[in-house]
Amino acid sequence: MSTMHDSTSLVKDEWTMYMEKAELYYLGDTVSVENIKKEMEVVLQSCLQKAKMGAQQWNNAQRSLLNLEEVNVASVHEIVREVSIVKAFLFAVVLAVFSADAKAHKIGFAPAPSPDRKLSAAVRRCSPQALSFEFWVR
């Protein structure tokens, strides 16, 4: 009976040691898992913040491109308007030269009416100063 008691006592002691080690490993693993979860949460928050910042940068870039487009369209419209005015000016100069030449040579010259009212208005807006060469080469 003593051998059985010793054997049981030995198994019980080994079992107790095993359970204590298992409990220590379990606690250590639990702490490790918690630490990893916290680290993953920090990484996830950082990733989320960077994604929001990237989305904001894309929105800023889109707004910037739209503004640039508006400025460029306005610039092209201004250039076209200025070209139309210069074209009207040149038309008026050519018309004046042909009219003067026709009068000097007693040629019957009747310029065709301009089908473009804007062009006619632009020609009427040309001041005598604008008709001078010096005005355009300044």
ChimeraX commands (.cxc) that place a marker at each C-alpha (Angstrom):
marker #1 position 0.00,0.00,0.00 radius 0.5
marker #1 position 2.87,2.31,0.69 radius 0.5
marker #1 position 4.17,1.84,-2.85 radius 0.5
marker #1 position 0.77,2.67,-4.22 radius 0.5
marker #1 position 0.51,5.66,-1.97 radius 0.5
marker #1 position 3.99,6.82,-3.03 radius 0.5
marker #1 position 3.15,6.26,-6.67 radius 0.5
marker #1 position -0.14,8.16,-6.35 radius 0.5
marker #1 position 1.58,10.94,-4.47 radius 0.5
marker #1 position 4.28,11.13,-7.18 radius 0.5
marker #1 position 1.68,11.27,-9.97 radius 0.5
marker #1 position -0.26,13.88,-8.03 radius 0.5
marker #1 position 2.89,16.01,-7.60 radius 0.5
marker #1 position 3.75,15.67,-11.30 radius 0.5
marker #1 position 0.19,16.54,-12.23 radius 0.5
marker #1 position 0.28,19.62,-9.99 radius 0.5
marker #1 position 3.60,20.73,-11.54 radius 0.5
marker #1 position 2.21,20.15,-15.02 radius 0.5
marker #1 position -0.94,22.18,-14.23 radius 0.5
marker #1 position 1.13,25.02,-12.75 radius 0.5
marker #1 position 3.33,25.13,-15.90 radius 0.5
marker #1 position 0.27,24.94,-18.15 radius 0.5
marker #1 position -1.33,27.78,-16.21 radius 0.5
marker #1 position 1.86,29.88,-16.51 radius 0.5
marker #1 position 2.03,29.20,-20.26 radius 0.5
marker #1 position -1.65,30.04,-20.61 radius 0.5
marker #1 position -1.23,33.32,-18.74 radius 0.5
marker #1 position 1.88,34.15,-20.80 radius 0.5
marker #1 position 0.05,33.35,-24.03 radius 0.5
marker #1 position -2.94,35.44,-22.93 radius 0.5
marker #1 position -0.68,38.41,-22.21 radius 0.5
marker #1 position 1.06,37.95,-25.58 radius 0.5
marker #1 position -2.28,37.79,-27.38 radius 0.5
marker #1 position -3.46,40.95,-25.63 radius 0.5
marker #1 position -0.21,42.75,-26.52 radius 0.5
marker #1 position -0.53,41.66,-30.15 radius 0.5
marker #1 position -4.16,42.82,-30.23 radius 0.5
marker #1 position -3.12,46.23,-28.89 radius 0.5
marker #1 position -0.31,46.50,-31.44 radius 0.5
marker #1 position -2.68,45.49,-34.24 radius 0.5
marker #1 position -5.18,48.11,-33.10 radius 0.5
marker #1 position -2.46,50.79,-33.20 radius 0.5
marker #1 position -1.40,49.65,-36.68 radius 0.5
marker #1 position -5.04,49.61,-37.83 radius 0.5
marker #1 position -5.64,53.15,-36.49 radius 0.5
marker #1 position -2.46,54.34,-38.21 radius 0.5
marker #1 position -3.55,52.70,-41.47 radius 0.5
marker #1 position -7.01,54.26,-41.18 radius 0.5
marker #1 position -5.50,57.70,-40.55 radius 0.5
marker #1 position -3.19,57.34,-43.57 radius 0.5
marker #1 position -6.11,56.19,-45.75 radius 0.5
marker #1 position -8.14,59.26,-44.70 radius 0.5
marker #1 position -5.15,61.50,-45.41 radius 0.5
marker #1 position -4.70,59.85,-48.84 radius 0.5
marker #1 position -8.39,60.37,-49.64 radius 0.5
marker #1 position -8.10,64.03,-48.60 radius 0.5
marker #1 position -5.03,64.46,-50.82 radius 0.5
marker #1 position -6.92,62.94,-53.78 radius 0.5
marker #1 position -9.82,65.33,-53.14 radius 0.5
marker #1 position -7.39,68.26,-52.97 radius 0.5
marker #1 position -5.73,67.14,-56.20 radius 0.5
marker #1 position -9.12,66.82,-57.91 radius 0.5
marker #1 position -10.20,70.29,-56.75 radius 0.5
marker #1 position -6.85,71.70,-57.88 radius 0.5
marker #1 position -7.22,70.15,-61.33 radius 0.5
marker #1 position -10.78,71.46,-61.65 radius 0.5
marker #1 position -9.59,74.96,-60.69 radius 0.5
marker #1 position -6.74,74.69,-63.17 radius 0.5
marker #1 position -9.21,73.60,-65.84 radius 0.5
marker #1 position -11.45,76.60,-65.11 radius 0.5
marker #1 position -8.48,78.98,-65.26 radius 0.5
marker #1 position -7.27,77.46,-68.52 radius 0.5
marker #1 position -10.74,77.58,-70.09 radius 0.5
marker #1 position -11.08,81.23,-69.06 radius 0.5
marker #1 position -7.62,81.94,-70.49 radius 0.5
marker #1 position -8.51,80.27,-73.80 radius 0.5
marker #1 position -11.78,82.22,-73.96 radius 0.5
marker #1 position -9.85,85.46,-73.36 radius 0.5
marker #1 position -7.35,84.59,-76.09 radius 0.5
marker #1 position -10.17,83.79,-78.51 radius 0.5
marker #1 position -11.89,87.07,-77.62 radius 0.5
marker #1 position -8.67,89.01,-78.16 radius 0.5
marker #1 position -8.04,87.25,-81.48 radius 0.5
marker #1 position -11.57,88.12,-82.55 radius 0.5
marker #1 position -10.94,91.78,-81.72 radius 0.5
marker #1 position -7.62,91.78,-83.59 radius 0.5
marker #1 position -9.32,90.05,-86.52 radius 0.5
marker #1 position -12.03,92.70,-86.49 radius 0.5
marker #1 position -9.39,95.42,-86.32 radius 0.5
marker #1 position -7.51,93.93,-89.26 radius 0.5
marker #1 position -10.76,93.59,-91.17 radius 0.5
marker #1 position -11.49,97.27,-90.51 radius 0.5
marker #1 position -7.99,98.27,-91.64 radius 0.5
marker #1 position -8.25,96.20,-94.82 radius 0.5
marker #1 position -11.72,97.58,-95.46 radius 0.5
marker #1 position -10.44,101.15,-94.94 radius 0.5
marker #1 position -7.51,100.52,-97.29 radius 0.5
marker #1 position -9.76,99.05,-99.99 radius 0.5
marker #1 position -12.29,101.85,-99.57 radius 0.5
marker #1 position -9.57,104.52,-99.78 radius 0.5
marker #1 position -8.01,102.77,-102.77 radius 0.5
marker #1 position -11.39,102.48,-104.49 radius 0.5
marker #1 position -12.12,106.18,-103.92 radius 0.5
marker #1 position -8.64,107.18,-105.15 radius 0.5
marker #1 position -9.06,105.17,-108.34 radius 0.5
marker #1 position -12.78,105.81,-108.70 radius 0.5
marker #1 position -13.47,102.09,-108.52 radius 0.5
marker #1 position -16.94,101.04,-107.54 radius 0.5
marker #1 position -16.32,99.08,-104.35 radius 0.5
marker #1 position -19.08,98.19,-101.99 radius 0.5
marker #1 position -17.99,95.93,-99.15 radius 0.5
marker #1 position -20.35,93.12,-98.37 radius 0.5
marker #1 position -22.15,93.57,-95.07 radius 0.5
marker #1 position -20.67,91.47,-92.31 radius 0.5
marker #1 position -22.87,88.50,-91.49 radius 0.5
marker #1 position -21.35,88.43,-88.02 radius 0.5
marker #1 position -22.92,91.12,-85.82 radius 0.5
marker #1 position -20.28,90.63,-83.13 radius 0.5
marker #1 position -17.59,91.30,-85.71 radius 0.5
marker #1 position -19.38,94.45,-86.90 radius 0.5
marker #1 position -19.72,95.64,-83.32 radius 0.5
marker #1 position -16.03,94.94,-82.72 radius 0.5
marker #1 position -15.13,96.99,-85.81 radius 0.5
marker #1 position -17.27,99.90,-84.56 radius 0.5
marker #1 position -15.56,99.69,-81.15 radius 0.5
marker #1 position -12.13,100.20,-82.73 radius 0.5
marker #1 position -11.02,103.67,-81.76 radius 0.5
marker #1 position -8.88,105.83,-84.05 radius 0.5
marker #1 position -6.06,105.27,-81.57 radius 0.5
marker #1 position -6.49,101.49,-81.97 radius 0.5
marker #1 position -6.23,101.89,-85.73 radius 0.5
marker #1 position -2.73,103.34,-85.43 radius 0.5
marker #1 position 0.28,101.10,-85.90 radius 0.5
marker #1 position 2.07,102.56,-82.88 radius 0.5
marker #1 position -0.77,101.48,-80.60 radius 0.5
marker #1 position -0.21,97.81,-81.52 radius 0.5
marker #1 position 3.59,97.73,-81.40 radius 0.5
marker #1 position 3.96,99.20,-77.90 radius 0.5
marker link #1:1,2 radius 0.2
marker link #1:2,3 radius 0.2
marker link #1:3,4 radius 0.2
marker link #1:4,5 radius 0.2
marker link #1:5,6 radius 0.2
marker link #1:6,7 radius 0.2
marker link #1:7,8 radius 0.2
marker link #1:8,9 radius 0.2
marker link #1:9,10 radius 0.2
marker link #1:10,11 radius 0.2
marker link #1:11,12 radius 0.2
marker link #1:12,13 radius 0.2
marker link #1:13,14 radius 0.2
marker link #1:14,15 radius 0.2
marker link #1:15,16 radius 0.2
marker link #1:16,17 radius 0.2
marker link #1:17,18 radius 0.2
marker link #1:18,19 radius 0.2
marker link #1:19,20 radius 0.2
marker link #1:20,21 radius 0.2
marker link #1:21,22 radius 0.2
marker link #1:22,23 radius 0.2
marker link #1:23,24 radius 0.2
marker link #1:24,25 radius 0.2
marker link #1:25,26 radius 0.2
marker link #1:26,27 radius 0.2
marker link #1:27,28 radius 0.2
marker link #1:28,29 radius 0.2
marker link #1:29,30 radius 0.2
marker link #1:30,31 radius 0.2
marker link #1:31,32 radius 0.2
marker link #1:32,33 radius 0.2
marker link #1:33,34 radius 0.2
marker link #1:34,35 radius 0.2
marker link #1:35,36 radius 0.2
marker link #1:36,37 radius 0.2
marker link #1:37,38 radius 0.2
marker link #1:38,39 radius 0.2
marker link #1:39,40 radius 0.2
marker link #1:40,41 radius 0.2
marker link #1:41,42 radius 0.2
marker link #1:42,43 radius 0.2
marker link #1:43,44 radius 0.2
marker link #1:44,45 radius 0.2
marker link #1:45,46 radius 0.2
marker link #1:46,47 radius 0.2
marker link #1:47,48 radius 0.2
marker link #1:48,49 radius 0.2
marker link #1:49,50 radius 0.2
marker link #1:50,51 radius 0.2
marker link #1:51,52 radius 0.2
marker link #1:52,53 radius 0.2
marker link #1:53,54 radius 0.2
marker link #1:54,55 radius 0.2
marker link #1:55,56 radius 0.2
marker link #1:56,57 radius 0.2
marker link #1:57,58 radius 0.2
marker link #1:58,59 radius 0.2
marker link #1:59,60 radius 0.2
marker link #1:60,61 radius 0.2
marker link #1:61,62 radius 0.2
marker link #1:62,63 radius 0.2
marker link #1:63,64 radius 0.2
marker link #1:64,65 radius 0.2
marker link #1:65,66 radius 0.2
marker link #1:66,67 radius 0.2
marker link #1:67,68 radius 0.2
marker link #1:68,69 radius 0.2
marker link #1:69,70 radius 0.2
marker link #1:70,71 radius 0.2
marker link #1:71,72 radius 0.2
marker link #1:72,73 radius 0.2
marker link #1:73,74 radius 0.2
marker link #1:74,75 radius 0.2
marker link #1:75,76 radius 0.2
marker link #1:76,77 radius 0.2
marker link #1:77,78 radius 0.2
marker link #1:78,79 radius 0.2
marker link #1:79,80 radius 0.2
marker link #1:80,81 radius 0.2
marker link #1:81,82 radius 0.2
marker link #1:82,83 radius 0.2
marker link #1:83,84 radius 0.2
marker link #1:84,85 radius 0.2
marker link #1:85,86 radius 0.2
marker link #1:86,87 radius 0.2
marker link #1:87,88 radius 0.2
marker link #1:88,89 radius 0.2
marker link #1:89,90 radius 0.2
marker link #1:90,91 radius 0.2
marker link #1:91,92 radius 0.2
marker link #1:92,93 radius 0.2
marker link #1:93,94 radius 0.2
marker link #1:94,95 radius 0.2
marker link #1:95,96 radius 0.2
marker link #1:96,97 radius 0.2
marker link #1:97,98 radius 0.2
marker link #1:98,99 radius 0.2
marker link #1:99,100 radius 0.2
marker link #1:100,101 radius 0.2
marker link #1:101,102 radius 0.2
marker link #1:102,103 radius 0.2
marker link #1:103,104 radius 0.2
marker link #1:104,105 radius 0.2
marker link #1:105,106 radius 0.2
marker link #1:106,107 radius 0.2
marker link #1:107,108 radius 0.2
marker link #1:108,109 radius 0.2
marker link #1:109,110 radius 0.2
marker link #1:110,111 radius 0.2
marker link #1:111,112 radius 0.2
marker link #1:112,113 radius 0.2
marker link #1:113,114 radius 0.2
marker link #1:114,115 radius 0.2
marker link #1:115,116 radius 0.2
marker link #1:116,117 radius 0.2
marker link #1:117,118 radius 0.2
marker link #1:118,119 radius 0.2
marker link #1:119,120 radius 0.2
marker link #1:120,121 radius 0.2
marker link #1:121,122 radius 0.2
marker link #1:122,123 radius 0.2
marker link #1:123,124 radius 0.2
marker link #1:124,125 radius 0.2
marker link #1:125,126 radius 0.2
marker link #1:126,127 radius 0.2
marker link #1:127,128 radius 0.2
marker link #1:128,129 radius 0.2
marker link #1:129,130 radius 0.2
marker link #1:130,131 radius 0.2
marker link #1:131,132 radius 0.2
marker link #1:132,133 radius 0.2
marker link #1:133,134 radius 0.2
marker link #1:134,135 radius 0.2
marker link #1:135,136 radius 0.2
marker link #1:136,137 radius 0.2
marker link #1:137,138 radius 0.2
view
